[in-house]
């Protein structure tokens, strides 16, 4: 069944109006003609019966000529009456149509007024003409988009405020330590070469922390501004993991160990090898800082999924409470509320999430028998197919 539309309604409304007027016009004129014809016929018959000479016949003819003029006048009056009726019927149909058309227009006007006053929570509910349904739907979609943008801007401003606070704190902590170390050296607190060397080692390590934070911020800024685009190319993920683990073993601190379980899965993905290595480096660094396990054991497992692979980076640490898992990938977030108890700046996992999503994947955290980060990456063929559609 065809939907109710303004064009269709206007057409039928005008058609009904004209049809009703014509029918009424024909009925009135038919009645008038009938009555007048009967009257003339009756009078003519009566007059002809009474005619006795030619002079009387002429008088009768003159009489009916006058009656003919009266008929013309009556017909004009009848036309004027029909026009008046047409105008009245037109007004009735027009008012009815206008009232129905003003309903959605008034709703749109009220909606615009609510938006101007800052109320974006009420949607317009209208069912009737399909054109106005579409317009009201577009209005609701616009209102929803504005509300989402406002919420996005609010979250962005909050994240920016938190980022500034986090940077200030993470820079102030090592800077205070460096300043205190230098002050101790100047005051002669470290009197022996061994003590002086210890103080200098602390200062050097703290400057390294500041340098690491600034380099990560600079790197993140280049990523988010597009100054460091990803270079995606085919990567055999199992070989990549095996090569990474082999190279990483010689760089881990004493007591730490990393292993892999990826040899049985062979799959090719589209990824940036340099950035994928950074992802694994950040995960290994996160385990080293927060696992609180001695000895530290890390493992990278690979499983095949329909259309992709799942990379699981796990450690044997103490894990994270369930309520904190959804926030681990936020900027400057650390599960340990005391920012001074653990080294780090809360950017590592955020960069992991950013890079993995930029490569078309997904990431989530789990805390069962230690801490794990699960990375889902699409296969090369799946990603190419989706790009080609």
Buried (B, 14 or more C-beta within 10 A) or exposed (E): EEEBBBEBBBEEBBEEBBEBBEEBBEEBBEEBBEEBEEEBEEBBEEBEEEEEEEEEEEEBEEEBEEBEEEBEEEBEEBEEBBEEBBEEBBEEBEEEBEEBBEBBEEBBEEBEEBBEEEEBEEBBEBEBBBBBBEBBEEBBEEBEEEEEEEEEEEEEEEBEEBBEEBBEEBBEBBBEBBEBBEEBBEEEEBEEEEEBEEBBEBBEBBBEBBEBBBEBBEBBEEBEEEEBEBEBEEBBBBEBBBBBBEEBEEEBEEEBEBEBBBEEBEBBBBBBBEBBBBBBBBBBBBBBBBBEBEEBBBBBBBBBEEEBBBBBBBBBBBBBEEEBBEEBBBBBBBBBEEBEEEBBBBBBBBBBBBBBEBBBBBBBBBBEEBBBBBBBBBBBEBBEEEEEE
